[in-house]
Amino acid sequence: MIELSQTEIEHIQHEMTLYEDPGAATIEALKIVQEHRGWVSDEAMEAAAKVVGVTPTQMEAVATFYNLIFRQPVGRHVIMLCDSISCYLVGYEQVRDHLKTTLGIDFGGTTEDGRFTLLPICCLGDCDRGPAMRVGEVYHDQLTPERVDAILAEYP
């Protein structure tokens, strides 16, 4: 079993103080672990469950429900491409195909150099400016293959 860092524990404990029921901080605990480790392993999830005071099964239920918790290693930059009907109608397929070809991976894959992971996401809430994607925490909209190339170049 791995141990969480003191910083991770302190951040989780702080989040727990913000809720009447400390177990409500489960999602925040997972986000903290992911922020520090890049993803949430089974062992890290169990350690976080112990800090929050929930069972590993309860923590797993939250981790598998919330699609922004990564349960396996991901690249340095996670690309989430919106595949909603709004983006689909304005060029999603062309952008999707270009990303897959340029990166040499399919959805769920990570480039050989560990630079990018490509994931679909059902909606980014950018429906009036699609097609859209998110790289890390940064949103990019009105995508074209050329614009995608310029965006990818911004991420080492």
Disulfide bonds with the S-S distance in Angstrom:
none
